[in-house]
Amino acid sequence: MKLSRTPASEVRREYDERIEDFLKSVGVGSSRWRPTFSQQEPVLSQFIRWGEQTYRQNGLLEETTSKASNELTRCQKRNDELEERLRRMQQQLDDEIAKNERMAERNSAMVIEHSRSLQAQASEHKRRENKLLGQLMVNHEDSLGWADDVLRVRFLDLKRQLDELTSKSELRLEPHRRLGSRLDPNGFIERNGTDQAHFLLRSSIWRILKHQFFSQPFGFGVLGRGDGYSQLLSTFSSWQGLVSGNSAADSLDRLKHDRLANNWRMATFQYIHSIVTTERPDHGVIPVSRYYAANVESSITFIWDFLSGIVKLCNGKLWETAEREIRQIVRLVGEIALQFGMQSAHLELFEPKFKDEIKIGDDFEDCENKDMDRGMKFEVHLVTLPGLRKIGDGRTDMRTPRTIVACGIYPLREA
């Protein structure tokens, strides 16, 4: 119930006037009854004060209610605005998601198309490379030494085949597996983990190949380290004794500076090459063919036994094509080793020793990062690929070195 806003003084005045009117209407003078009503004045004053207090409280209540109503209206309006804003933001988010999905689909299609394009380009590049290599090989007689480009291509092809051989899943070692000091004398696995074991396998196979085919300079190791090498050295010593009177055992040093001696070497090895690389019915009775074939077979056996031992550590066995792959690698190594004798220049394999400091560049590259760290120096932990170098031309220049293939190393990293 809403109270009148009439001031209290007017209520009192109206009250007094109505009392006077009432007394007059009943014929009673006000002077007689006023004392009686005056006695009730405290009660009336209290009543009036209560009325004034109630009026103020109701006024405050109405004011508070009005403010609350206004605030509620404002909050509802704000809530409606926020809901509308949220709806618009949700719509924008849905639009962005749909846009991103469309972009992802387009990007996926572009990636697939780009991948196909790269594959096509790689195939075309490989086709052209093989074509150029074929043309390059045709332009050189089989009995002559390869050009530097051919040497590089064939040596890198050998590296590729070795990389594929040692990356087989059958050769993956279990974590925490150790190979012992004979196979891993410098603790490569312990420092770098078994997931890097394929680098150690490559290094180990190269040790076998160098021992079998490159134990002597100028191609004299191509027939192995036994009777084949002895007879080859004896033949050269006899020639040297015939033309100079000196047939010393260390006579290979003469090839480092004598042009005519290198001519004899080239002619001899070209003839050896023509014999061992040509199918002939009399191979078994020609000594050089027997020595070369025996060295090839023993090399295959050494590598087979080495890989068989690794596979046993993995509780497995060698795959079906392993022998064919090993044989193909060894035959290519034999051809390259023959080039060391057929070339007029001095060809050599070079590599640093454990903990030697090298600089990444033309002569050395990181087996993982290639020459990305060009110019930086590292200590060597492992040689994964010996470098191939040519010294001079065997005629007018006997000293100038030129790297054909950089030596691959695995840096000595912090444990």
C-alpha positions in Angstrom: 0.0 0.0 0.0 1.4 3.3 -1.1 1.2 6.1 1.6 0.3 9.7 1.0 3.2 12.1 0.9 1.4 14.7 3.1 3.9 16.4 5.6 3.5 15.5 9.3 2.7 19.2 10.3 -0.3 19.3 8.0 -1.5 15.9 9.4 -1.4 17.4 12.9 -3.2 20.6 11.9 -5.8 18.6 10.1 -6.2 16.4 13.1 -6.7 19.5 15.4 -9.3 21.0 13.1 -11.3 17.8 12.9 -11.3 17.5 16.7 -12.6 21.1 17.0 -15.3 20.4 14.4 -16.3 17.2 16.2 -16.6 19.0 19.6 -18.6 21.8 18.1 -20.9 19.3 16.4 -21.7 17.6 19.7 -22.2 20.9 21.5 -19.2 20.5 23.7 -16.7 23.3 24.0 -13.2 22.6 23.2 -11.9 24.1 26.4 -13.6 21.4 28.3 -12.4 18.4 26.4 -9.0 19.6 25.2 -7.2 18.5 28.4 -8.5 15.0 27.8 -7.2 14.9 24.2 -4.0 16.6 25.4 -3.4 13.7 27.6 -3.3 11.4 24.5 -0.8 13.7 22.7 2.3 11.5 23.5 0.5 8.5 22.0 -0.4 10.5 19.0 3.1 11.9 18.6 4.5 8.4 18.8 2.0 7.3 16.2 3.0 10.2 14.0 6.7 9.4 14.4 6.0 5.8 13.6 4.0 6.9 10.5 6.9 9.2 9.5 9.4 6.4 10.0 7.3 3.9 8.1 6.8 6.5 5.3 10.6 7.0 5.0 11.3 3.2 5.1 8.7 2.6 2.4 10.2 5.5 0.4 13.6 3.9 0.7 12.2 0.5 -0.2 10.5 1.9 -3.3 13.7 3.7 -4.3 15.8 0.5 -3.8 13.2 -1.5 -5.7 13.2 1.0 -8.5 17.0 0.9 -8.6 17.1 -2.9 -8.6 14.5 -3.0 -11.3 16.6 -0.6 -13.4 19.7 -2.6 -12.7 18.0 -5.8 -13.7 16.8 -4.2 -16.9 20.3 -3.0 -17.6 21.8 -6.5 -16.9 19.2 -8.2 -19.1 20.1 -5.8 -21.8 23.8 -6.4 -21.3 23.2 -10.2 -21.2 21.3 -9.9 -24.5 24.2 -8.0 -26.0 26.7 -10.5 -24.8 24.6 -13.4 -26.1 24.5 -11.7 -29.5 28.2 -11.0 -29.4 28.8 -14.7 -28.5 26.6 -15.8 -31.3 28.5 -13.6 -33.8 31.9 -14.9 -32.4 30.7 -18.5 -32.6 29.6 -17.9 -36.2 33.0 -16.3 -37.0 34.7 -19.3 -35.3 32.6 -21.7 -37.4 33.5 -19.8 -40.5 37.2 -19.8 -39.7 37.1 -23.6 -39.0 35.4 -24.2 -42.3 37.9 -21.9 -44.0 40.8 -23.7 -42.4 39.4 -27.1 -43.3 39.1 -25.9 -46.9 42.7 -24.6 -46.8 43.9 -27.8 -45.3 42.3 -29.8 -48.1 43.8 -27.5 -50.7 47.3 -27.7 -48.9 47.0 -31.5 -48.8 46.2 -31.6 -52.5 49.1 -29.3 -53.1 51.5 -31.4 -51.0 50.4 -34.6 -52.9 50.9 -32.8 -56.2 54.2 -31.4 -55.1 55.4 -34.8 -54.0 54.4 -36.3 -57.3 56.2 -33.5 -59.1 59.4 -34.1 -57.0 59.2 -37.9 -57.6 58.8 -37.2 -61.4 61.7 -34.8 -61.3 63.9 -37.2 -59.3 63.1 -40.0 -61.8 63.9 -37.7 -64.7 67.1 -36.6 -63.0 68.1 -40.2 -62.3 67.3 -41.1 -65.9 69.5 -38.2 -67.2 72.2 -39.1 -64.8 72.3 -42.7 -65.9 72.2 -41.5 -69.5 75.2 -39.1 -69.0 77.1 -41.8 -67.0 76.5 -44.2 -69.8 77.7 -41.7 -72.4 80.7 -41.0 -70.2 81.5 -44.7 -69.8 81.1 -45.3 -73.5 83.6 -42.5 -74.3 86.3 -44.4 -72.3 87.7 -47.7 -73.4 87.4 -50.5 -70.8 91.1 -51.0 -70.7 91.8 -47.3 -69.9 91.5 -45.5 -66.6 88.3 -43.8 -65.7 87.9 -40.0 -65.8 87.5 -38.2 -62.5 83.8 -37.8 -62.9 83.4 -41.5 -63.5 85.6 -42.3 -60.5 83.4 -40.1 -58.3 80.1 -41.6 -59.6 81.3 -45.2 -59.1 82.8 -44.5 -55.7 79.6 -42.8 -54.5 77.6 -45.7 -56.0 79.7 -48.0 -53.8 78.9 -45.8 -50.8 75.2 -45.9 -51.6 75.2 -49.7 -51.8 77.1 -50.0 -48.5 74.6 -47.6 -46.8 71.7 -49.6 -48.0 73.3 -52.9 -46.9 74.1 -51.7 -43.4 70.7 -50.0 -42.9 68.7 -53.3 -43.1 66.2 -53.9 -40.2 67.9 -57.3 -39.6 71.0 -55.5 -38.4 69.3 -53.2 -35.9 70.8 -53.8 -32.4 68.7 -53.9 -29.3 69.1 -50.9 -26.9 72.0 -51.1 -24.5 73.6 -53.8 -26.6 77.4 -53.6 -26.6 79.7 -55.1 -29.3 82.9 -55.5 -27.3 86.3 -53.9 -27.8 87.2 -56.0 -30.9 84.3 -54.7 -33.0 84.0 -51.3 -31.2 87.4 -50.4 -29.9 86.6 -46.7 -29.3 83.3 -47.1 -27.6 81.2 -45.7 -30.4 78.0 -47.6 -29.4 78.3 -46.7 -25.7 78.7 -43.0 -26.5 76.1 -42.7 -29.4 73.6 -45.5 -28.8 72.6 -48.5 -30.9 70.4 -46.4 -33.2 73.7 -45.2 -34.7 75.1 -48.7 -35.1 74.8 -48.6 -38.9 77.7 -46.1 -39.0 79.9 -48.5 -37.1 78.9 -51.3 -39.5 80.0 -49.3 -42.5 83.3 -48.4 -40.9 83.9 -52.1 -40.1 83.1 -53.3 -43.6 85.4 -50.6 -45.0 88.2 -52.0 -42.8 87.7 -55.4 -44.4 87.6 -53.9 -48.0 90.8 -51.8 -47.4 92.6 -54.9 -45.9 91.6 -57.0 -48.9 92.1 -54.6 -51.9 93.9 -51.5 -50.7 96.7 -52.7 -48.4 99.3 -51.6 -51.0 99.5 -48.4 -53.0 99.2 -48.0 -56.8 96.7 -50.9 -57.1 99.2 -53.6 -55.9 96.7 -54.7 -53.2 94.1 -55.8 -55.7 95.2 -59.4 -55.7 95.1 -59.6 -51.9 97.9 -59.8 -49.4 99.3 -63.3 -50.1 100.9 -64.9 -53.1 99.1 -62.6 -55.6 100.7 -59.5 -54.1 104.1 -61.2 -53.8 104.2 -62.2 -57.5 102.9 -58.8 -58.6 105.6 -57.1 -56.6 108.2 -59.6 -57.8 107.2 -58.8 -61.4 107.7 -55.1 -60.9 111.0 -55.6 -59.0 112.3 -57.7 -61.9 111.4 -55.0 -64.4 113.0 -52.4 -62.2 116.1 -54.5 -61.8 116.2 -55.0 -65.6 116.1 -51.3 -66.4 118.0 -49.9 -63.4 119.8 -52.6 -61.7 117.9 -52.0 -58.5 115.2 -54.5 -57.5 114.8 -53.5 -53.8 111.6 -54.7 -52.0 110.5 -51.2 -51.4 110.6 -50.3 -55.0 107.0 -49.1 -55.1 108.3 -45.8 -53.9 109.7 -45.2 -57.4 106.2 -44.9 -58.7 105.8 -41.7 -56.8 108.2 -39.8 -59.1 109.1 -41.9 -62.1 106.9 -41.3 -65.2 108.3 -44.3 -67.1 107.7 -46.6 -64.1 104.1 -45.4 -64.0 103.7 -46.2 -67.7 104.8 -49.8 -67.0 102.4 -50.0 -64.1 99.5 -48.6 -66.2 100.2 -51.1 -69.1 100.5 -54.0 -66.6 97.2 -53.3 -64.8 95.3 -52.6 -68.0 96.3 -56.0 -69.1 95.3 -57.5 -65.7 92.0 -55.7 -66.0 91.2 -57.1 -69.4 91.9 -60.6 -68.1 90.0 -60.6 -64.8 86.9 -58.7 -66.1 86.4 -60.9 -69.2 84.7 -64.3 -69.2 87.4 -66.7 -70.4 87.4 -70.6 -70.4 91.0 -70.5 -69.1 90.4 -68.3 -66.1 91.2 -71.2 -63.7 94.7 -71.7 -65.1 95.8 -68.0 -65.4 97.4 -67.1 -62.1 96.3 -63.5 -62.0 92.6 -64.6 -62.5 92.9 -67.2 -59.7 94.4 -64.6 -57.3 91.8 -62.0 -58.2 88.9 -64.4 -57.9 90.2 -65.8 -54.6 90.5 -62.3 -53.2 86.9 -61.5 -54.3 85.5 -64.7 -52.7 87.5 -64.3 -49.5 86.3 -60.7 -49.2 82.7 -61.8 -49.6 83.2 -64.5 -46.9 84.7 -62.0 -44.5 81.8 -59.6 -44.9 79.2 -62.4 -44.7 80.7 -63.8 -41.5 80.9 -60.3 -40.0 77.2 -59.5 -40.8 76.2 -63.0 -39.6 77.7 -62.4 -36.3 75.9 -59.1 -36.0 72.6 -60.7 -36.9 73.1 -63.4 -34.3 73.3 -60.6 -31.7 69.8 -59.5 -32.9 68.5 -63.1 -32.7 67.9 -63.2 -36.4 69.4 -64.3 -39.7 70.6 -62.7 -42.9 68.0 -61.9 -45.5 67.7 -63.9 -48.8 69.4 -61.4 -51.1 72.3 -60.6 -48.7 74.9 -62.6 -50.5 74.0 -61.1 -53.9 74.2 -57.6 -52.4 77.6 -58.3 -50.8 79.0 -59.9 -54.0 77.9 -56.8 -56.0 79.6 -54.5 -53.6 82.9 -56.5 -53.6 83.0 -56.7 -57.4 82.6 -52.9 -57.6 85.4 -52.5 -55.0 87.6 -54.7 -57.2 86.9 -52.6 -60.2 87.8 -49.4 -58.3 91.0 -51.1 -56.9 92.0 -52.0 -60.5 91.7 -48.3 -61.3 94.4 -47.5 -58.7 96.8 -49.5 -61.0 95.4 -48.4 -64.4 95.4 -44.6 -63.7 98.5 -42.7 -64.7 98.1 -40.6 -61.5 98.5 -41.8 -58.0 95.1 -42.7 -56.5 94.8 -43.2 -52.8 92.3 -43.6 -50.0 92.8 -41.3 -47.1 91.3 -41.1 -43.6 92.1 -39.5 -40.2 92.7 -41.5 -37.0 90.6 -41.6 -33.9 90.5 -38.2 -32.1 92.4 -36.5 -35.0 91.1 -32.9 -35.5 89.7 -32.2 -39.0 88.0 -29.3 -40.7 84.7 -29.8 -42.6 85.2 -28.8 -46.2 86.4 -30.3 -49.5 88.4 -33.1 -47.8 86.1 -34.0 -44.9 82.3 -34.1 -44.3 80.0 -35.0 -41.5 78.4 -38.4 -42.3 75.1 -36.9 -41.1 75.2 -33.2 -41.8 77.5 -33.4 -44.9 79.2 -29.9 -45.2 76.5 -27.9 -43.3 79.2 -27.1 -40.7 81.8 -26.2 -43.4 84.8 -24.5 -41.9 84.2 -26.0 -38.4 86.7 -28.3 -36.7 85.9 -31.5 -35.0 87.7 -34.5 -33.4 87.1 -37.8 -35.2 85.3 -40.6 -33.5 84.6 -42.8 -36.6 85.5 -42.9 -40.3 82.4 -44.0 -42.2 83.8 -43.5 -45.7 87.4 -43.2 -46.7 88.2 -40.2 -48.9 89.3 -40.7 -52.5 92.2 -38.5 -53.6 94.3 -38.2 -56.8 97.9 -37.0 -56.6 99.3 -35.4 -59.8 98.8 -36.8 -63.2 101.6 -39.4 -63.3 103.4 -37.5 -66.1 104.4 -33.9 -65.6 102.8 -33.5 -62.1 103.6 -35.9 -59.4 102.6 -33.9 -56.3 99.4 -31.9 -56.6 96.6 -33.5 -54.5 93.0 -33.3 -55.6 90.1 -34.7 -53.6 87.6 -36.6 -55.7 85.3 -37.8 -52.9 85.4 -36.3 -49.4 86.1 -38.5 -46.4 83.0 -39.2 -44.3 83.5 -38.9 -40.5 81.3 -39.1 -37.4 82.4 -36.4 -35.0 83.4 -37.2 -31.4 80.4 -35.8 -29.5 80.0 -35.2 -25.8 78.9 -38.3 -23.9 
